[in-house]
Amino acid sequence: MYFLYSLITALGVVLVTPYVLLSSVRRKKYLPNLSERLGLRFPAELPAVGRSPSRAIWLHAVSVGEVLAAIPFAHCLKQRFPGWPLVISTTTATGQALARERMNFADAVFYFPFDWSGPVRRAFWAVRPGVIVILETEIWPNLLRRARKTGVPVIFVNGRLSDRSFRGFSRAVKLSGGVIGGFLRRILNDATLYLVQTQLDAARLIALGAATDRVIVTGSMKYDMAVPAPNAFINWLQSELQRSHRGPVVVAGSVIAGEEKPVLEAFTTLHRKWPQALLILAPRKPERFAAAAEIVSGAGWHLIRRSEISLDGLSAGIFGNAAHMDNSVLLLDTIGELRAVYGIADAVFIGGSLEPMGGHNPLEPAAFAKVPVFGRSMDNFREISATLLEAGAAVQVDSAAQLSTAWADLLGNAERRAQMGLAAREIVERRRGATAETLDRLAAIVEPQRAIT
C-alpha cells in the first residue's frame, strides 16, 4: 500500500507539473524550492542542527494561518525545552516567508519534504528529530512510517478533522471495501498522540481507526493567541484616518475568490449612510491580490494598495486626496498584518464563509472586542463560531444584503456593538489554556527522549 500511495502521489505531481512550471515563470513559485522539497538541498543552518549533540524538535505548520497560530506555541516550545534545537517546516512559499520573518528564534526553517521515502529519509538525516510536532492534522504516511521505524514520536497538536476531510476518508474506505481502512488504521496509529480541539474531532479520528488512548481533547490553542501590539503601519494608519476624518473603518479579512464582489456590494450600501467610511479589504492569499485589485477598481472605487504605502511621510494625506476624498478602498496586499488591523476596525467580516470554504478564524477580531460577522460556511471553526453565536457575540449572514444590514446595525448602535464585542473577548479569555495543557502532554513524551539523545 505504501508503494501504491507513493505512486499515486507521484502521478499527481506529474499531472500538476504544467501548472507548477507556469506558476514558476509567472510568480517564481515552486521551482526555487524543488530541490529542498526533494531533500537534495537544505538551508545552510539545517545540517548544523543535524550535527548538534541534542536531537531537534521538528514543528510543522502548513501555511500562513498555521504559521501565525504556531508562533506563540513555538516560543513556548523554545522556553519549555531550551536544550532542544527547534526547526520549523512549512508547505507553502507564503508560509515559509512568514516563518522566516516571524520565527527567527528557531534554529532552522525549511520546506516540508515530498512524502516519498527518499525525501523523507534525507530530511530525517538532516534534522535528526527527537520528536515531530504537527500542527492540526496533516496525515503523511511515509513520514509517519519513517518515524515509527526510527523510534521518533509524532504528536499532532491543535488537531481537527473537517467535514470535508472526514467525508473524503470515509468515502474512500467504503469504496475500497475496507482495504484503505486497514491502511489508514495503520497510518493513524504510527502517530504517538493526537491532541485535538473538540470531542467531535476525537470521535472522527477514532472512527477512522486511531486508538482511543492516543486521542485526547485539549481544546483549541487559537484561544491562546497573543493580541498583536500596534505596529508602525497601524500607528501610521490611525494618524492618517484622523487627519482625513475617515471612519468608520470596516475590515473584510481573509476574503477568497467570489467574495470580493458581495463585500464591495455590501460596503457600497453602507457607504451611502456613512460616506466617510473606509473599507480595508484583505485577500486570503497573495495569488488573489491582483484579481482583487482589478475588482475594486472595476467597481468604481479608488484603489489604495498597502504595498505602495510609504510610512516615512511620503504617503501622508493619501486618504484625504481631494479627488478621492471618500471613494477609496485600501487593499491589504501584504502578509501577516491583518490581525493587527482588526484592532482599529469598527466592523469586520470573516472571509471564506460566504463561499463554501469552511471559514477563517473569528477569534482574531474577537480578541480585540470586535464583533465577528461571518457567512454560513464555518465548518473549520464550527465549535468556535457556534460558541460566539450562542453567546450573542457574533453575527451570521448569507448574502451581501444581510452583510450590509449587519454592519449597519452594529455601526448604528454603539452600545450594542460594545456589549457584543466584550462578550466575544470574554469568550477568548475564558477558554485560554489549551497551549499549557499541550505543553504538559508534550513534556511527558519529549523529556524521556533526552535520555536517548
C-alpha positions in Angstrom: 0.0 0.0 0.0 2.9 2.4 0.7 4.2 1.8 -2.8 0.8 2.4 -4.3 0.3 5.6 -2.2 3.7 6.9 -3.3 2.9 6.0 -7.0 -0.4 7.8 -6.9 1.2 11.0 -5.3 4.0 10.9 -7.9 1.4 10.7 -10.7 -0.4 13.6 -9.1 2.9 15.7 -9.2 3.3 14.8 -12.9 -0.3 15.9 -13.6 0.3 19.3 -11.9 3.7 19.9 -13.5 2.4 22.2 -16.2 0.7 24.4 -13.6 3.9 24.3 -11.5 6.1 25.4 -14.4 3.6 28.2 -15.3 3.5 29.4 -11.8 7.3 29.3 -11.6 7.5 31.6 -14.6 4.8 34.0 -13.5 5.3 34.2 -9.8 8.7 32.5 -9.2 7.0 29.7 -7.2 7.8 26.0 -6.7 11.0 25.5 -8.8 13.2 27.6 -6.5 12.4 25.3 -3.6 12.0 22.0 -5.5 15.4 20.6 -4.5 14.6 21.3 -0.9 11.3 19.5 -1.1 13.1 16.6 -2.7 15.6 16.5 0.2 18.5 17.2 -2.2 19.4 20.5 -0.6 18.6 22.2 2.7 19.2 25.7 4.2 22.7 26.1 5.5 21.6 26.2 9.1 19.8 22.8 9.0 22.8 20.5 8.6 24.3 22.2 11.7 21.1 21.2 13.6 21.5 17.6 12.4 25.1 17.6 13.8 24.0 19.1 17.1 24.6 16.9 20.2 20.9 17.2 21.0 18.1 16.0 18.9 15.7 18.5 17.4 12.0 19.3 17.9 10.6 19.4 14.4 7.5 21.6 14.3 5.4 21.6 11.0 2.9 24.3 10.1 1.4 24.1 6.6 0.8 27.7 5.5 0.2 31.3 6.7 -2.7 30.6 9.0 -0.9 27.7 10.7 2.3 29.6 11.0 0.6 32.6 12.7 -1.0 30.2 15.1 2.3 28.4 15.7 4.3 31.5 16.5 3.3 31.8 20.2 3.4 28.0 20.5 6.9 27.8 19.1 8.1 30.5 21.6 6.6 28.3 24.3 8.4 25.2 23.0 11.7 27.1 23.0 11.2 28.2 26.6 9.9 24.9 27.9 12.7 22.8 26.1 15.7 25.1 25.9 18.2 22.3 25.4 16.5 21.2 22.2 17.1 22.7 18.8 13.8 23.9 17.2 13.3 23.6 13.5 10.2 24.7 11.6 8.9 23.4 8.3 6.1 24.7 6.1 4.5 23.5 2.9 3.7 26.8 1.1 6.0 29.6 0.0 4.0 32.2 1.8 4.1 30.2 5.0 7.9 29.8 4.5 8.4 33.5 4.1 6.3 34.3 7.2 8.1 31.7 9.3 11.5 33.1 8.4 10.3 36.6 9.2 8.5 35.9 12.5 10.3 32.8 13.8 13.9 34.0 13.6 14.3 32.5 17.1 14.1 29.0 15.5 17.3 27.1 14.7 16.2 26.5 11.2 13.3 27.0 8.8 12.9 24.7 5.8 10.3 23.3 3.3 8.5 20.1 4.3 9.7 17.3 2.0 7.5 15.5 -0.5 6.0 12.5 1.3 8.1 9.9 -0.6 10.6 7.6 1.0 13.8 9.3 -0.4 12.9 12.9 0.5 11.6 11.9 3.9 14.7 9.8 4.7 17.0 12.7 3.8 15.0 15.2 5.8 15.3 12.9 8.9 19.0 12.7 8.3 19.3 16.5 8.1 17.0 17.3 11.0 17.8 14.4 13.3 14.5 14.8 15.1 13.9 13.7 18.7 10.2 14.5 18.3 7.9 15.7 15.5 5.1 18.1 16.3 2.5 18.6 13.6 0.0 21.5 13.9 -3.6 20.5 13.2 -4.0 17.2 11.2 -1.9 16.7 8.1 -1.5 12.9 7.6 1.7 11.9 5.8 2.0 8.1 5.6 5.7 7.9 4.7 6.7 10.4 7.3 4.8 8.6 9.9 6.2 5.2 8.8 9.8 6.6 8.9 9.1 8.0 12.4 7.9 4.6 13.6 10.9 2.8 12.2 13.3 5.2 13.8 11.5 5.5 17.1 10.7 9.2 16.8 7.4 10.2 18.5 4.9 12.2 16.3 2.4 14.3 18.2 -0.4 16.2 16.4 -1.4 19.3 18.3 -4.5 21.5 18.0 -5.8 18.7 15.8 -9.0 18.9 13.9 -10.8 16.9 11.1 -13.0 18.9 8.9 -16.3 17.8 7.5 -14.8 17.6 4.0 -11.7 15.5 5.2 -13.8 13.1 7.2 -16.3 12.6 4.4 -13.4 12.0 1.9 -11.7 9.5 4.2 -15.0 7.7 4.9 -15.9 7.5 1.3 -12.5 6.1 0.3 -12.7 3.4 3.0 -16.2 2.4 1.8 -15.4 2.3 -1.9 -12.2 0.3 -1.3 -14.2 -2.5 0.5 -12.2 -1.8 3.7 -8.7 -2.2 2.1 -7.9 1.5 2.6 -9.5 1.3 6.1 -6.8 -1.1 7.2 -4.0 1.0 5.7 -5.5 4.2 7.3 -5.7 2.5 10.7 -2.0 1.6 10.4 -1.0 5.1 9.4 -3.0 6.8 12.2 -1.5 4.5 14.8 2.0 5.3 13.7 1.5 8.6 15.5 2.1 8.7 19.2 -0.6 11.1 20.2 -3.4 13.3 18.9 -4.2 16.4 20.9 -7.4 17.6 19.3 -9.7 20.6 19.6 -13.1 19.1 20.2 -14.9 15.9 21.1 -16.2 15.7 17.5 -12.6 15.7 16.2 -11.7 13.0 18.6 -14.7 10.9 17.6 -13.9 11.2 13.9 -10.3 10.2 14.4 -11.3 7.2 16.4 -14.0 6.2 13.8 -11.2 6.2 11.1 -9.1 3.9 13.2 -7.0 5.8 15.7 -6.6 4.1 19.0 -8.8 5.6 21.7 -5.9 6.0 24.1 -4.0 8.1 21.6 -6.6 10.7 21.2 -7.0 13.4 23.8 -9.2 16.6 23.7 -7.2 19.6 24.9 -9.2 22.4 23.3 -8.2 25.0 20.7 -4.8 26.8 21.0 -6.3 29.6 18.9 -7.8 30.9 22.1 -4.3 31.4 23.5 -3.1 33.7 20.7 -1.4 36.9 21.8 -3.2 40.1 20.8 -0.8 42.0 18.4 0.5 45.3 19.6 0.2 48.4 17.4 3.0 48.5 14.9 4.4 51.2 12.6 1.7 50.6 10.0 -1.1 50.7 12.5 0.2 53.9 14.0 0.6 55.5 10.6 -2.9 54.3 9.6 -4.6 55.7 12.7 -2.9 59.0 12.2 -4.0 59.3 8.6 -7.5 58.3 9.4 -7.7 61.0 12.0 -6.0 63.5 9.6 -8.5 62.9 6.8 -11.6 62.4 9.1 -12.3 59.0 7.7 -14.4 56.5 9.5 -16.0 54.2 10.5 -13.4 51.5 9.4 -14.7 48.3 8.0 -12.3 45.4 7.7 -13.1 42.4 5.5 -10.4 39.8 6.3 -9.2 36.6 4.6 -11.5 37.2 1.7 -11.4 34.5 -1.0 -12.4 34.4 -4.7 -16.1 35.0 -5.2 -16.4 37.2 -2.0 -14.8 40.4 -3.2 -17.9 41.5 -5.2 -20.5 40.8 -2.4 -18.3 42.6 0.1 -18.0 45.6 -2.2 -21.7 45.5 -2.8 -22.4 45.4 1.0 -20.0 48.3 1.5 -21.5 50.4 -1.3 -24.9 50.2 0.5 -23.2 51.1 3.8 -21.2 53.9 2.2 -24.4 55.8 1.3 -25.1 56.3 5.0 -21.5 56.7 6.1 -19.8 58.4 3.2 -16.5 58.8 5.1 -16.4 55.1 5.8 -13.2 53.2 4.7 -13.1 49.6 3.6 -9.9 47.6 4.2 -10.1 44.5 2.0 -7.6 41.7 2.8 -7.5 38.8 0.4 -6.6 35.4 2.0 -3.8 34.5 -0.5 -1.2 36.6 -2.3 -2.3 34.9 -5.5 -5.5 36.8 -5.2 -4.0 40.3 -4.7 -4.0 41.3 -8.4 -7.5 40.0 -9.1 -8.9 41.7 -6.0 -7.3 45.0 -7.1 -9.0 44.7 -10.5 -12.4 44.0 -9.0 -12.1 47.0 -6.6 -11.1 49.3 -9.5 -13.7 47.9 -11.8 -16.4 48.6 -9.3 -15.5 52.3 -9.4 -13.5 52.6 -6.2 -10.2 54.4 -5.9 -7.7 51.7 -5.1 -5.0 52.2 -2.5 -2.6 49.3 -2.1 -0.9 48.7 1.2 2.3 47.6 -0.6 2.6 51.0 -2.2 2.2 53.0 1.1 5.3 54.5 2.5 5.5 55.1 6.3 8.2 57.7 6.1 5.8 60.6 5.3 5.7 60.3 1.5 2.2 58.8 1.7 0.8 61.4 4.1 -2.7 62.6 3.1 -3.4 59.6 0.9 -6.9 59.3 2.3 -7.6 63.0 2.1 -6.8 63.3 -1.6 -9.4 65.8 -2.9 -10.1 63.7 -6.0 -10.9 60.6 -3.9 -11.8 62.1 -0.6 -14.4 59.5 0.3 -14.2 57.0 -2.5 -11.2 54.9 -1.7 -10.7 51.3 -0.7 -7.5 50.1 1.0 -6.3 46.7 -0.3 -4.2 44.9 2.3 -1.9 43.2 -0.2 0.7 42.1 2.4 1.1 39.0 4.6 0.9 39.0 8.4 -0.7 42.4 9.0 -4.4 41.6 9.1 -4.6 40.6 12.8 -3.3 43.9 14.0 -5.6 45.8 11.5 -8.6 44.2 13.2 -7.7 46.3 16.3 -8.7 49.5 14.6 -11.9 48.2 13.0 -15.4 49.3 13.8 -17.0 46.5 11.9 -15.5 43.3 10.4 -16.2 40.4 8.1 -14.5 37.0 8.2 -13.9 35.7 4.7 -14.0 32.1 3.4 -17.5 31.9 4.8 -19.9 33.3 2.1 -18.3 30.8 -0.3 -18.2 27.2 0.8 -14.6 27.1 2.1 -15.1 26.5 5.8 -14.4 30.0 7.1 -11.4 31.5 8.8 -10.6 32.4 12.4 -13.2 34.6 14.1 -11.2 34.8 17.3 -8.7 37.3 15.7 -11.2 40.2 15.8 -12.9 38.8 18.9 -9.6 39.2 20.9 -9.9 42.9 20.2 -13.5 43.0 21.4 -14.7 43.4 17.8 -17.9 41.6 16.7 -17.2 38.8 14.1 -19.6 38.8 11.2 -19.3 35.7 9.0 -21.2 33.6 6.5 -22.8 30.2 6.8 -19.7 28.2 5.8 -17.7 28.0 9.1 -17.0 24.2 9.2 -13.3 24.8 10.0 -14.3 26.8 13.1 -17.6 25.1 13.9 -17.3 24.9 17.7 -15.8 28.4 18.0 -18.4 30.1 15.7 -21.2 28.2 17.5 -19.9 29.4 20.9 -19.8 33.0 19.7 -23.2 32.9 18.2 -24.8 31.2 21.3 -23.3 34.0 23.5 -24.7 36.7 21.2 -21.1 37.7 20.4 -21.2 37.3 16.6 -23.5 37.7 13.6 -24.0 35.2 10.8 -25.2 36.2 7.3 -25.7 34.6 4.0 -25.7 37.4 1.4 -24.3 40.8 0.6 -27.6 42.4 1.7 -27.5 40.7 5.1 -23.8 41.6 5.4 -24.6 45.3 4.8 -27.5 45.2 7.3 -25.3 43.5 9.9 -22.6 46.2 9.5 -25.2 49.0 9.6 -26.9 47.6 12.8 -23.5 47.4 14.6 -22.3 50.8 13.5 -25.6 52.4 14.3 -25.8 51.1 17.8 -22.5 51.7 19.7 -23.8 50.3 22.9 -24.9 47.0 21.4 -21.6 46.8 19.4 -19.6 47.3 22.6 -21.6 44.7 24.6 -21.2 42.1 21.8 -17.5 42.9 21.4 -16.9 42.5 25.1 -18.8 39.2 25.1 -16.6 38.0 22.3 -13.4 38.9 24.1 -14.6 37.3 27.3 -15.1 34.0 25.4 -11.5 34.2 24.2 -10.2 34.9 27.7 -12.3 32.3 29.4 -11.2 29.5 27.1 -7.5 30.0 27.2 -5.3 27.2 28.4 -5.0 24.6 25.6 -1.4 25.6 25.0 -0.4 24.9 28.6 -2.0 21.5 28.6 -0.5 20.7 25.2 3.0 21.6 26.5 2.5 19.4 29.6 1.4 16.4 27.4 4.5 17.0 25.2 6.8 17.2 28.1 5.8 13.7 29.2 7.0 12.5 25.8 9.8 14.8 25.0 11.7 14.7 28.2 12.2 10.8 28.1 13.7 11.3 24.7 16.6 13.3 26.2 18.0 10.0 27.6 18.1 8.6 24.0 20.0 11.6 22.6 
